Amino acid sequence: MKYMKTILRSPPVISRGFSNKIILPKIKDIEIPQSSVTDYVWKNLEKWHNKTALVCGETGRSYSFSDVYTKSDRISNYLGHLSELNKGDTIAIILPNVPEYALVALGALKAGYKITTINPLFTQDELFNSFRISEPRLIFTLTELWPNVHQALKQWSTRNIPIITINHSEEVMDCPLGAIKLSDVLENTFPIKAHPHNWKDVLYLPYSSGTTGLPKCIELTTENLVTCLHNQSMPQFNFIPPTTDDDQGVYPIMLPFHHIYGMLALLLNLSLGCKAVTIARFTQDTFLKVLKKEEPTHCYLVPPLMNMLANDARFTPEHLAQIKNIMVGAAPTGISDIQRLQEKTKGTVRIFQAYGLTETTGVAFLQTSAMPGGVKLGGCGVIFPNHECRIESSPDSNYGHPQSGVLFVRGPQVFKGYLNNPSATNSVLDSEGWLDTGDVGYCDEDGQFFITDRVKELIKVKGYQVAPAELESILRSHPDVEDAAVIGQKHDRFGEVPKAFVVIKRGNRANLKSIEEFVAGKASKYKHLLGGISVIDSIPKSASGKILRRLLKQ
């Protein structure tokens, strides 16, 4: 394997107040192997080839590591011999979390094609918009999703675009007319025809979460993915126990594979020999069944799932007894939820918070127990090696913390750009490689970062900046509140004021005056809920757990 040149840097330079100073990583830069993604995933295959790699939490069907390797190769060979595909074409994966997802993604990447991962819950209009942007030339989907996908394709293109279908249900389903069965693809005997991507090639096209508008298609390269996987494999950040003849890490994966967080968890754990228990349709009953039967050793969560484990009485300490490590990311996590889960597990579970964007190939900041002060409540850890960041602020910013500002990141995990959208790319990525994350945060004296909110979501009250996440954390700590979201509401005198939406815990009665006074007792006057409180059945959120505030504003 080729390696990136190691660059040694001095300790972090901490910027305070108005600054353009660069903040460097606490951990010195490392060498990144310049391999393909598939070579990186399979680099230690011989150590655990006979162990289970993937098992469906619903049907029980499973694949060993050898199965995944062999079957993904067959998919690669099949795709490489299709006349409908040309070098550089894009293959769309429209699947829930089924074991075959890994086979398809690895097979397509090995064949040298780009993959775009699309939400299987999308409507025809949403699929049409995704197809219009990424222009797929072949699609993998479930048999039961074929009608929706087929109709969206007809709406978008007159070309004959092959659709390969997968049966997930135990119910026997006929293959739709004109579709190709995955089972037939896996029986092909085509010779090997791999076309590995180059280091700077775009190979992965996920979509942004669309929390502030329509999703954008993000171009990620081999360098982006391998760098992120390798950073998380470092001893300082790897919380996964080593796989041996007698021990194997087990994790439930309900984070959607079409999201960068779920895809990275899948690839990382395959490279480390862990067993994934896939959950295609998340329900509490299915999750409880998986926890009881599989006894997972580690877990990847988003804040709503963290909240559920901490506060739902159905999830007992016994269900969580074997879990030693949890990583939480994709959205801000309330300190009270972390504390309650630690209390429930009597401190036996280590909780690591992470931060990143799809534009930074997912995780770019992560807490670590390998250094003093490496895990702080409310923080998201230190920046990965080989990266640097800066915090832009000014004396009149009023971000609520004297060191807070807008976070900018630069390094090998920063994306290439938005597909076919140069104006959107130029709005966040400058000529020197600095990415404007759009998030507000600060860095403390230990080099630990704290994200307080998004610039676009800050509420401006009489010139003060109010972070919705802060008020949401306070609201969720109220004994009657299950979940909460806060938006800005126009106000004649103050410009904007905070308005809250709350979900009341089952069996409790809503006393909005009590909730309003509770917040007033914990927040400055300009942060009070002058926009009022509304009770709703559920908080609208994206698949990764981000609050869809634009829906609350409609």
C-alpha positions as CSV (number, residue, x, y, z in Angstrom):
1,M,0.0,0.0,0.0
2,K,1.1,3.6,-0.6
3,Y,1.0,6.0,2.3
4,M,0.5,9.7,2.7
5,K,3.6,11.6,3.8
6,T,3.5,12.2,7.6
7,I,3.5,15.9,8.6
8,L,4.4,16.6,12.2
9,R,2.7,19.7,13.7
10,S,3.1,21.7,16.9
11,P,0.5,21.5,19.7
12,P,-2.8,23.2,19.1
13,V,-3.0,27.0,18.9
14,I,-6.2,28.0,20.7
15,S,-8.0,31.0,19.3
16,R,-10.1,33.2,21.6
17,G,-12.6,35.9,20.6
18,F,-12.0,37.5,17.2
19,S,-9.6,35.2,15.4
20,N,-8.5,33.6,12.2
21,K,-5.8,31.5,13.9
22,I,-5.6,27.9,12.9
23,I,-6.3,25.3,15.6
24,L,-4.2,22.2,15.1
25,P,-5.0,18.6,16.2
26,K,-4.0,17.4,19.7
27,I,-2.8,14.1,18.1
28,K,0.1,14.4,15.6
29,D,-0.6,13.6,11.9
30,I,-0.5,10.0,10.8
31,E,0.2,8.1,7.6
32,I,-2.9,7.1,5.7
33,P,-2.7,4.0,3.5
34,Q,-3.5,4.9,-0.1
35,S,-5.6,1.8,-0.8
36,S,-8.9,1.3,-2.4
37,V,-11.9,1.3,0.0
38,T,-12.5,-2.5,-0.7
39,D,-8.8,-3.3,-0.1
40,Y,-9.0,-1.4,3.2
41,V,-12.1,-3.2,4.3
42,W,-10.6,-6.7,3.5
43,K,-7.0,-6.1,4.6
44,N,-7.4,-8.6,7.6
45,L,-10.0,-10.9,6.1
46,E,-8.0,-14.1,6.8
47,K,-8.1,-13.4,10.5
48,W,-11.9,-13.8,10.7
49,H,-13.1,-15.2,7.4
50,N,-15.3,-17.8,9.0
51,K,-17.0,-15.5,11.5
52,T,-20.4,-14.0,11.0
53,A,-20.2,-10.6,9.4
54,L,-23.9,-9.8,8.9
55,V,-27.1,-11.1,10.3
56,C,-30.6,-9.8,9.7
57,G,-32.3,-8.9,13.0
58,E,-35.7,-9.7,11.5
59,T,-35.4,-12.8,9.4
60,G,-32.2,-14.3,10.9
61,R,-30.4,-14.8,7.5
62,S,-26.7,-14.3,7.8
63,Y,-23.4,-14.0,5.8
64,S,-19.9,-14.9,7.0
65,F,-17.0,-12.6,6.1
66,S,-16.1,-15.1,3.3
67,D,-19.6,-15.0,2.0
68,V,-19.6,-11.2,1.9
69,Y,-16.2,-11.1,0.1
70,T,-17.2,-13.8,-2.4
71,K,-20.7,-12.5,-3.2
72,S,-19.6,-8.9,-3.5
73,D,-16.9,-10.1,-6.0
74,R,-19.7,-11.8,-8.0
75,I,-21.7,-8.6,-8.0
76,S,-18.6,-6.7,-9.1
77,N,-17.9,-9.1,-11.9
78,Y,-21.5,-9.0,-13.1
79,L,-21.6,-5.2,-13.2
80,G,-18.2,-5.1,-14.9
81,H,-19.7,-7.1,-17.9
82,L,-22.9,-5.2,-18.3
83,S,-23.1,-3.4,-21.7
84,E,-25.4,-0.8,-20.2
85,L,-22.7,0.5,-17.8
86,N,-19.6,2.6,-18.7
87,K,-16.7,3.8,-16.7
88,G,-17.6,6.5,-14.2
89,D,-21.3,5.6,-14.2
90,T,-23.3,5.8,-11.0
91,I,-25.3,3.0,-9.4
92,A,-28.1,3.8,-7.0
93,I,-28.8,1.8,-3.9
94,I,-32.3,2.2,-2.6
95,L,-32.5,-0.3,0.2
96,P,-33.3,-0.3,3.9
97,N,-30.8,-1.8,6.3
98,V,-30.6,-5.4,5.0
99,P,-27.5,-7.5,5.0
100,E,-27.2,-7.4,1.2
101,Y,-26.5,-3.7,1.3
102,A,-22.9,-4.4,2.1
103,L,-22.6,-6.9,-0.8
104,V,-24.0,-4.4,-3.2
105,A,-22.0,-1.4,-2.1
106,L,-18.6,-3.3,-2.0
107,G,-19.3,-5.0,-5.3
108,A,-20.2,-1.8,-7.1
109,L,-17.1,0.0,-5.6
110,K,-14.8,-2.8,-6.6
111,A,-16.1,-2.7,-10.2
112,G,-15.1,0.9,-10.3
113,Y,-18.5,2.6,-10.3
114,K,-19.8,5.4,-8.1
115,I,-22.5,4.6,-5.7
116,T,-25.3,6.9,-4.6
117,T,-27.3,5.9,-1.5
118,I,-30.9,7.0,-1.6
119,N,-33.5,6.9,1.2
120,P,-35.9,3.9,0.5
121,L,-38.8,5.8,2.2
122,F,-38.7,8.5,-0.5
123,T,-41.8,9.3,-2.5
124,Q,-41.8,9.2,-6.3
125,D,-41.2,13.0,-6.4
126,E,-38.3,12.7,-4.0
127,L,-36.8,9.8,-6.0
128,F,-37.2,11.8,-9.2
129,N,-35.3,14.7,-7.6
130,S,-32.5,12.3,-6.5
131,F,-32.3,10.7,-10.0
132,R,-32.2,14.1,-11.6
133,I,-29.1,15.0,-9.6
134,S,-27.1,11.8,-9.5
135,E,-28.2,10.3,-12.9
136,P,-27.9,6.6,-12.0
137,R,-27.5,4.0,-14.7
138,L,-28.5,1.0,-12.6
139,I,-30.5,0.6,-9.4
140,F,-30.6,-2.0,-6.6
141,T,-33.8,-2.0,-4.5
142,L,-36.2,-4.3,-2.7
143,T,-38.8,-6.2,-4.7
144,E,-41.6,-4.5,-2.7
145,L,-40.1,-1.1,-3.5
146,W,-39.9,-1.8,-7.2
147,P,-43.2,-0.2,-8.2
148,N,-42.3,3.2,-6.6
149,V,-38.8,3.1,-8.0
150,H,-40.0,2.1,-11.5
151,Q,-42.6,4.9,-11.7
152,A,-40.0,7.5,-10.6
153,L,-37.6,6.2,-13.2
154,K,-40.2,6.5,-16.0
155,Q,-40.9,10.0,-14.9
156,W,-37.2,10.9,-15.0
157,S,-35.8,9.1,-18.1
158,T,-36.8,7.2,-21.2
159,R,-33.6,5.1,-21.1
160,N,-33.7,1.5,-20.2
161,I,-32.1,1.5,-16.8
162,P,-31.7,-2.0,-15.2
163,I,-33.3,-2.6,-11.8
164,I,-31.9,-5.4,-9.7
165,T,-34.3,-6.5,-6.9
166,I,-33.7,-8.2,-3.6
167,N,-36.2,-10.2,-1.5
168,H,-36.1,-9.2,2.1
169,S,-39.4,-10.6,3.3
170,E,-39.7,-14.3,4.0
171,E,-42.8,-14.1,1.9
172,V,-42.1,-15.4,-1.7
173,M,-42.4,-12.4,-4.1
174,D,-42.3,-12.7,-7.9
175,C,-39.7,-10.7,-9.7
176,P,-41.3,-7.8,-11.5
177,L,-41.4,-8.0,-15.3
178,G,-38.1,-6.6,-16.7
179,A,-36.3,-6.6,-13.3
180,I,-33.2,-8.7,-12.5
181,K,-33.1,-10.9,-9.4
182,L,-30.0,-10.5,-7.1
183,S,-30.0,-14.3,-6.7
184,D,-29.4,-14.6,-10.4
185,V,-26.6,-12.0,-10.3
186,L,-24.9,-14.0,-7.5
187,E,-24.9,-17.1,-9.7
188,N,-22.9,-15.5,-12.6
189,T,-19.5,-17.0,-13.6
190,F,-18.0,-14.0,-15.3
191,P,-14.2,-13.6,-14.9
192,I,-12.8,-11.0,-12.5
193,K,-13.0,-7.5,-14.0
194,A,-12.2,-5.1,-11.2
195,H,-11.5,-1.4,-11.9
196,P,-10.3,0.2,-8.6
197,H,-10.8,3.9,-8.1
198,N,-7.8,6.2,-7.9
199,W,-7.0,8.1,-4.7
200,K,-8.7,11.3,-5.8
201,D,-11.6,9.7,-7.7
202,V,-15.2,10.5,-6.6
203,L,-16.8,7.1,-5.7
204,Y,-19.6,7.9,-3.1
205,L,-22.5,10.2,-3.6
206,P,-24.6,10.5,-0.4
207,Y,-27.1,13.2,0.1
208,S,-27.2,16.0,2.7
209,S,-29.9,15.7,5.3
210,G,-32.0,18.5,3.8
211,T,-32.8,20.1,7.2
212,T,-32.8,23.6,5.6
213,G,-34.0,22.8,2.1
214,L,-33.8,20.2,-0.6
215,P,-31.0,17.6,-0.2
216,K,-27.8,18.1,-2.1
217,C,-25.7,15.3,-3.6
218,I,-22.2,15.3,-2.0
219,E,-19.1,14.1,-3.8
220,L,-16.8,12.0,-1.7
221,T,-13.5,10.5,-2.9
222,T,-11.4,7.4,-2.1
223,E,-9.1,9.6,0.0
224,N,-12.1,10.9,2.0
225,L,-13.5,7.5,2.9
226,V,-10.2,5.7,3.6
227,T,-8.9,8.6,5.7
228,C,-12.0,8.6,7.9
229,L,-12.0,4.8,8.3
230,H,-8.3,4.9,9.2
231,N,-8.7,7.7,11.7
232,Q,-11.4,5.9,13.5
233,S,-9.2,2.7,13.6
234,M,-6.4,4.6,15.5
235,P,-5.8,3.3,19.1
236,Q,-6.7,6.8,20.4
237,F,-10.2,6.6,18.8
238,N,-11.0,2.9,18.3
239,F,-13.3,1.8,21.1
240,I,-14.2,-1.5,19.4
241,P,-12.6,-4.6,21.2
242,P,-10.2,-6.6,18.9
243,T,-11.7,-9.6,17.2
244,T,-10.0,-12.9,18.1
245,D,-10.7,-16.6,17.8
246,D,-12.8,-16.4,21.0
247,D,-14.2,-12.8,20.9
248,Q,-16.0,-10.8,18.4
249,G,-17.6,-7.3,18.7
250,V,-21.3,-7.2,18.0
251,Y,-23.4,-4.1,17.2
252,P,-27.0,-3.5,16.1
253,I,-27.2,-1.2,13.1
254,M,-30.4,0.8,12.8
255,L,-28.7,4.0,11.6
256,P,-29.7,4.0,7.9
257,F,-27.0,2.8,5.5
258,H,-28.1,5.5,3.1
259,H,-26.7,8.1,5.6
260,I,-23.0,8.7,5.9
261,Y,-23.0,7.7,9.6
262,G,-24.6,4.3,9.0
263,M,-22.4,3.6,5.9
264,L,-19.2,4.4,7.8
265,A,-20.2,2.2,10.8
266,L,-20.8,-0.6,8.4
267,L,-17.4,-0.3,6.5
268,L,-15.4,0.3,9.7
269,N,-16.8,-2.7,11.5
270,L,-16.3,-5.0,8.5
271,S,-12.7,-3.9,8.5
272,L,-12.4,-4.8,12.2
273,G,-14.1,-8.2,12.0
274,C,-17.3,-7.3,14.0
275,K,-20.8,-8.7,13.5
276,A,-23.5,-6.4,12.3
277,V,-27.1,-7.1,13.3
278,T,-29.1,-5.2,10.7
279,I,-32.5,-3.7,11.4
280,A,-34.4,-2.8,8.3
281,R,-37.6,-1.5,9.9
282,F,-36.9,0.0,13.3
283,T,-39.4,-0.7,16.1
284,Q,-38.9,-0.8,19.8
285,D,-39.9,-4.5,19.9
286,T,-37.4,-5.4,17.2
287,F,-34.6,-3.5,19.0
288,L,-35.5,-5.1,22.3
289,K,-35.4,-8.5,20.6
290,V,-31.9,-7.8,19.1
291,L,-30.6,-6.5,22.5
292,K,-31.8,-9.7,24.2
293,K,-30.7,-12.2,21.6
294,E,-27.4,-10.8,20.3
295,E,-26.0,-9.1,23.4
296,P,-24.2,-6.3,21.5
297,T,-20.9,-5.0,22.8
298,H,-21.1,-1.6,21.2
299,C,-23.6,0.7,19.5
300,Y,-23.9,3.7,17.3
301,L,-26.8,6.1,18.1
302,V,-28.4,9.4,17.3
303,P,-29.9,11.6,20.0
304,P,-33.5,10.2,19.7
305,L,-32.3,6.7,20.3
306,M,-30.1,7.8,23.1
307,N,-33.1,9.5,24.7
308,M,-35.1,6.3,24.3
309,L,-32.5,4.1,26.0
310,A,-32.1,6.6,28.8
311,N,-35.8,7.3,29.5
312,D,-37.9,4.4,28.3
313,A,-38.5,1.9,31.1
314,R,-38.9,-1.0,28.7
315,F,-35.1,-0.8,28.1
316,T,-33.8,-2.2,31.4
317,P,-30.2,-2.3,32.6
318,E,-30.2,-6.0,31.8
319,H,-30.9,-5.2,28.1
320,L,-27.8,-3.0,28.1
321,A,-25.5,-5.2,30.2
322,Q,-23.1,-6.3,27.5
323,I,-22.7,-2.9,25.9
324,K,-19.4,-1.3,26.8
325,N,-19.2,1.6,24.4
326,I,-21.7,3.9,22.6
327,M,-20.9,6.5,20.0
328,V,-23.5,9.3,19.6
329,G,-23.5,11.7,16.6
330,A,-25.5,13.4,13.8
331,A,-27.1,16.0,16.1
332,P,-26.5,17.6,19.5
333,T,-27.1,15.3,22.4
334,G,-28.6,16.6,25.7
335,I,-26.3,16.3,28.7
336,S,-29.3,15.2,30.8
337,D,-29.8,12.2,28.5
338,I,-26.2,11.1,28.8
339,Q,-26.3,11.4,32.6
340,R,-29.6,9.4,32.8
341,L,-28.2,6.6,30.6
342,Q,-25.0,6.5,32.7
343,E,-27.1,6.3,35.8
344,K,-29.2,3.5,34.3
345,T,-26.1,1.4,33.4
346,K,-24.3,2.4,36.7
347,G,-21.4,3.8,34.7
348,T,-20.5,0.6,32.9
349,V,-21.1,2.1,29.5
350,R,-18.6,4.6,28.0
351,I,-20.3,7.2,25.9
352,F,-18.3,9.0,23.2
353,Q,-19.8,12.0,21.4
354,A,-18.8,12.7,17.8
355,Y,-19.2,15.6,15.4
356,G,-19.0,15.9,11.6
357,L,-21.0,16.5,8.4
358,T,-21.6,14.5,5.3
359,E,-19.3,17.2,3.8
360,T,-16.5,16.0,6.2
361,T,-17.1,12.3,5.4
362,G,-19.0,11.9,8.6
363,V,-17.0,11.9,11.9
364,A,-14.2,14.5,12.0
365,F,-14.2,15.1,15.8
366,L,-14.5,12.4,18.4
367,Q,-14.1,12.1,22.1
368,T,-11.3,9.8,23.4
369,S,-10.5,8.3,26.7
370,A,-6.8,8.0,25.6
371,M,-6.0,11.5,26.8
372,P,-6.7,13.5,29.9
373,G,-10.0,15.4,29.6
374,G,-10.8,13.6,26.4
375,V,-14.4,13.0,27.3
376,K,-16.3,16.0,28.5
377,L,-20.1,16.3,28.9
378,G,-21.6,18.3,26.1
379,G,-18.4,18.2,24.0
380,C,-17.6,16.4,20.8
381,G,-13.9,15.6,21.3
382,V,-10.9,16.6,19.4
383,I,-10.3,17.0,15.7
384,F,-8.9,14.1,13.8
385,P,-5.2,14.1,12.8
386,N,-4.2,15.6,9.4
387,H,-6.9,18.2,9.8
388,E,-7.0,21.7,11.0
389,C,-9.8,24.2,11.9
390,R,-10.4,27.7,12.8
391,I,-13.2,29.6,14.6
392,E,-14.4,32.8,13.1
393,S,-16.0,35.3,15.4
394,S,-16.0,39.0,16.3
395,P,-16.6,41.1,19.4
396,D,-20.2,41.8,18.3
397,S,-21.2,38.2,17.3
398,N,-23.1,37.5,20.6
399,Y,-22.9,33.7,20.1
400,G,-23.5,33.2,23.9
401,H,-19.9,32.1,24.8
402,P,-16.9,34.3,24.7
403,Q,-14.9,31.9,22.6
404,S,-17.7,30.8,20.2
405,G,-17.7,31.4,16.5
406,V,-18.4,29.7,13.2
407,L,-16.4,26.5,12.7
408,F,-14.3,26.0,9.6
409,V,-12.5,22.7,8.8
410,R,-9.7,21.8,6.3
411,G,-8.2,18.4,5.6
412,P,-8.4,15.1,3.6
413,Q,-11.9,14.3,4.8
414,V,-13.4,17.5,3.4
415,F,-15.6,16.7,0.4
416,K,-14.8,17.6,-3.2
417,G,-18.1,19.5,-3.8
418,Y,-21.8,19.3,-4.4
419,L,-22.5,17.3,-7.6
420,N,-23.3,19.7,-10.5
421,N,-23.9,22.6,-8.2
422,P,-20.8,24.9,-8.2
423,S,-22.7,27.8,-6.7
424,A,-23.6,25.8,-3.6
425,T,-20.0,24.4,-3.4
426,N,-18.5,27.9,-3.6
427,S,-20.8,29.1,-0.8
428,V,-19.2,26.7,1.7
429,L,-15.8,25.7,0.3
430,D,-13.1,28.3,-0.5
431,S,-10.1,28.1,-2.8
432,E,-7.8,27.1,0.1
433,G,-9.9,24.1,1.0
434,W,-11.6,25.6,4.1
435,L,-15.2,24.3,4.7
436,D,-17.7,26.5,6.4
437,T,-19.6,24.0,8.5
438,G,-22.4,26.5,9.3
439,D,-22.1,25.4,12.9
440,V,-21.3,27.5,16.0
441,G,-18.9,26.2,18.6
442,Y,-15.8,26.8,20.6
443,C,-12.5,25.1,21.6
444,D,-11.4,24.9,25.3
445,E,-8.0,24.9,26.8
446,D,-7.7,21.1,26.3
447,G,-8.4,21.3,22.6
448,Q,-11.9,19.9,23.1
449,F,-14.6,21.2,20.9
450,F,-18.2,22.1,21.8
451,I,-20.8,22.6,19.1
452,T,-23.6,24.9,20.4
453,D,-25.9,25.2,17.3
454,R,-26.2,26.0,13.6
455,V,-25.8,29.5,12.3
456,K,-29.0,29.2,10.2
457,E,-30.9,28.0,13.2
458,L,-29.8,30.6,15.8
459,I,-32.6,32.8,17.0
460,K,-31.8,36.5,17.1
461,V,-33.5,38.2,20.1
462,K,-32.8,41.9,20.5
463,G,-29.3,41.4,19.0
464,Y,-28.6,38.3,21.1
465,Q,-28.0,34.9,19.6
466,V,-30.1,32.1,21.1
467,A,-29.2,28.5,20.4
468,P,-32.3,26.2,20.1
469,A,-30.2,23.2,21.2
470,E,-29.6,24.8,24.6
471,L,-33.3,25.4,25.2
472,E,-34.2,22.0,23.9
473,S,-31.9,20.4,26.4
474,I,-33.5,22.3,29.2
475,L,-37.0,21.3,28.0
476,R,-36.1,17.6,27.8
477,S,-34.9,17.7,31.4
478,H,-38.4,18.7,32.6
479,P,-40.1,15.6,34.2
480,D,-43.2,15.9,31.9
481,V,-41.4,16.4,28.6
482,E,-40.5,13.5,26.3
483,D,-39.0,15.5,23.5
484,A,-38.7,19.1,22.3
485,A,-37.8,21.5,19.5
486,V,-37.4,25.2,19.5
487,I,-37.6,27.6,16.5
488,G,-37.6,31.4,16.1
489,Q,-40.9,33.2,15.8
490,K,-41.1,36.8,14.4
491,H,-41.8,39.5,17.0
492,D,-42.6,43.1,16.4
493,R,-40.3,44.5,19.2
494,F,-37.6,41.9,19.5
495,G,-37.2,40.7,15.9
496,E,-37.5,37.0,16.9
497,V,-38.4,35.1,20.1
498,P,-38.1,31.4,20.9
499,K,-41.1,29.2,20.4
500,A,-41.1,25.6,21.8
501,F,-42.8,22.5,20.6
502,V,-43.0,19.7,23.1
503,V,-44.0,16.0,23.3
504,I,-45.5,15.2,26.7
505,K,-44.6,11.9,28.3
506,R,-47.2,9.2,28.1
507,G,-49.5,9.3,31.1
508,N,-48.5,12.8,32.1
509,R,-50.6,15.9,31.8
510,A,-49.3,19.0,30.0
511,N,-48.9,22.0,32.3
512,L,-47.5,24.6,29.9
513,K,-47.2,27.3,32.5
514,S,-45.0,25.0,34.7
515,I,-42.8,24.2,31.7
516,E,-42.5,27.8,30.8
517,E,-41.5,28.8,34.3
518,F,-39.0,25.8,34.4
519,V,-37.2,27.2,31.4
520,A,-37.3,30.7,32.8
521,G,-35.6,29.5,35.9
522,K,-32.7,28.0,34.0
523,A,-32.1,30.5,31.1
524,S,-31.4,34.2,30.7
525,K,-34.4,36.5,30.2
526,Y,-33.8,37.0,26.5
527,K,-34.0,33.2,26.1
528,H,-37.4,32.9,27.6
529,L,-40.1,31.2,25.5
530,L,-42.0,34.4,24.6
531,G,-43.3,32.7,21.5
532,G,-45.2,30.2,23.6
533,I,-45.3,26.4,23.8
534,S,-47.2,24.1,21.6
535,V,-47.9,20.4,22.3
536,I,-47.5,18.0,19.4
537,D,-47.5,14.2,19.0
538,S,-43.9,14.0,17.7
539,I,-40.9,16.1,16.7
540,P,-40.2,15.9,12.9
541,K,-36.7,14.6,12.4
542,S,-34.5,13.4,9.6
543,A,-33.3,9.8,9.4
544,S,-30.1,10.8,11.2
545,G,-32.0,12.4,14.1
546,K,-31.7,16.1,13.1
547,I,-34.8,18.2,13.9
548,L,-36.6,19.4,10.7
549,R,-37.3,22.9,11.9
550,R,-38.4,24.0,8.5
551,L,-41.5,21.8,8.9
552,L,-42.3,23.3,12.3
553,K,-42.1,26.8,10.7
554,Q,-44.6,26.0,8.0
